[in-house]
Amino acid sequence: MSAGPSLDDIRVAARRIAPFIHRTPVLTCGALDAMAGARLHFKCENLQKTGSFKIRGATNAVLQLSPAEAARGVVTQSSGNHAAAVARAASARGIAAHIVMPKNAPAVKCRAVEGYGGVITFCEPTVDARDAGMKRLLEETGGVLVHPYNDRRVIAGQGTAALELMEDVPDLDVLLVPVSGGGLLSGNAIAATSLRHSVRVIGCEPANADDAFRSLKSGHIEKNATADTIADGLRAQLCDLTFSILRERVDEIIRVTEQEIVDAMRLVWERMKLVIEPSAAVALAPAVARGIRADGKRVGVLLSGGNVELSALPFH
Amino acid sequence: MSAGPSLDDIRVAARRIAPFIHRTPVLTCGALDAMAGARLHFKCENLQKTGSFKIRGATNAVLQLSPAEAARGVVTQSSGNHAAAVARAASARGIAAHIVMPKNAPAVKCRAVEGYGGVITFCEPTVDARDAGMKRLLEETGGVLVHPYNDRRVIAGQGTAALELMEDVPDLDVLLVPVSGGGLLSGNAIAATSLRHSVRVIGCEPANADDAFRSLKSGHIEKNATADTIADGLRAQLCDLTFSILRERVDEIIRVTEQEIVDAMRLVWERMKLVIEPSAAVALAPAVARGIRADGKRVGVLLSGGNVELSALPFH
């Protein structure tokens, strides 16, 4: 019996959050297919409300709060996309959102949180400082925690992306998903492998923040020594819940270099005319820069978000 | 009796080119609606094959060449998007394409032409030099001209964009379209006003290359004194054919400043996560920067293309 949500939980989540999210398009690109030697199906969560998939899990959690819980408001910590999602989900329910963000979070993500009425407390950009800041906020405000990934409701919400993708492309062979804390990968691995047992689920991770790769290899949760990656959404690390789901459901973690991330990002911008953030490019990088043994196969690529600071792009 | 193609011509074109183009999505954005005070429906030709609407008209023309004509190959001149479209349409038919491009055309557009097998001849960036270069190429190669806009087949092809848009949004009140040589605006004005008599068609033009505005005002074809605009796709000027169609079908030309173009472009990148080129932003600029008397109305915005040099963006 798995600790994570079931396919049914994910289906219920999909119905619950449907009025609050976009059904995002699945796009294809002949030029990138030719480079990858596979048929790529891009699930465009960069076109999702708040500019990332995070609104799925945050909405699924916030809508399940009891009236008494909701009245206390919500608290979380995030480098940006989960923060904006929680702020928006809270705002839709008319409740307060208090959020700890690392002080190096992109300005565009901070503005989004404030735009949805979220209240930001900045902290040092380390896992320990973020956790400590969140603990303090929980005590001070009395709010309810909506953790970015250590939460079955959040994981079920994120899994609705693969549910939609596999309605559009039922015969998927491979699914590429970025991994950080593991909420997105967990939920989508559950949805995808439940719907089609043979689908190979691959987590994609920056080599500079490769805790998931090392954790699945060692069989213990490993910490990131550093998180020095352009993929600002992928600097967190696995928790017990996501680690146990990944061990069950994920076939492989592939690590990519910083240059491979930038190259993949540029390809999507130039060839698909889509603005994606570096964290989203991490899912494409293995398909275009590395062999993923997917010749001619149908490969899903989860483009997780598109929130990026236009005045500080990595293109030269 | 109009000189331009009829709605039937446009419908036939739509069927003829369907196997060679994307049916592009029509996207919406709550944040931009709030800024414009209207419901905006974006026809995303930046997501079209070759990255712009130009493949519609070029394909419609190339497919109508007789076998004898086709054997001679095609010739055209373009700042980039029509060039890539003709190269691709010719390549799909297995014939040669010779193209005159101004030497200041974006490198990304030149690479696209070469990627489709087109042969480029560079010229000075003036209308006269472009026309002279094209005349010389026609003589040297014996090829058939596929003019970027002075061609009923091309105009009919471009008009298929509005045909699709109004299948998706039949009750459109206003349609905003960029204008340069006037092929896109002509074709889409014919389609839109034929399908719905009350729709108000507005051409959008850089103030720095405002020949269409001045021509419709004076009643004669006026030349651009300069074409010093970031909208590199909007530096051409009307011909007899497009001028006569615009006089019949277009309600108004709105001119926008260079800053308004960059601001509108940034909004689409940041809020919609779409890569559009400056020429496409010209169609949105009046809705967000100016009063277009469209309060609460359904406004179509033709995002004409997304080919832009990522290493030279106007965002700071």
Contacts between the chains, C-beta under 8 A, distances in Angstrom:
chain1	res1	chain2	res2	distance
A	25	B	25	6.1
A	27	B	47	7.4
A	46	B	273	4.5
A	47	B	27	7.4
A	47	B	272	7.6
A	47	B	273	5.7
A	51	B	273	6.2
A	108	B	270	7.0
A	266	B	310	6.4
A	269	B	275	5.5
A	269	B	310	5.9
A	270	B	108	7.0
A	270	B	275	7.9
A	270	B	310	6.4
A	272	B	47	7.6
A	273	B	46	4.6
A	273	B	47	5.7
A	273	B	51	6.2
A	273	B	274	6.4
A	273	B	275	4.1
A	273	B	276	7.4
A	273	B	306	3.5
A	274	B	273	6.3
A	274	B	274	6.8
A	274	B	275	6.5
A	275	B	269	5.5
A	275	B	270	7.9
A	275	B	273	4.1
A	275	B	274	6.6
A	275	B	275	6.0
A	276	B	273	7.4
A	306	B	273	3.5
A	310	B	266	6.4
A	310	B	269	5.9
A	310	B	270	6.4
A	310	B	313	7.3
A	310	B	315	4.3
A	311	B	315	5.3
A	311	B	316	5.6
A	313	B	310	7.3
A	313	B	313	6.8
A	313	B	315	7.8
A	315	B	310	4.2
A	315	B	311	5.3
A	315	B	313	7.8
A	316	B	311	5.7
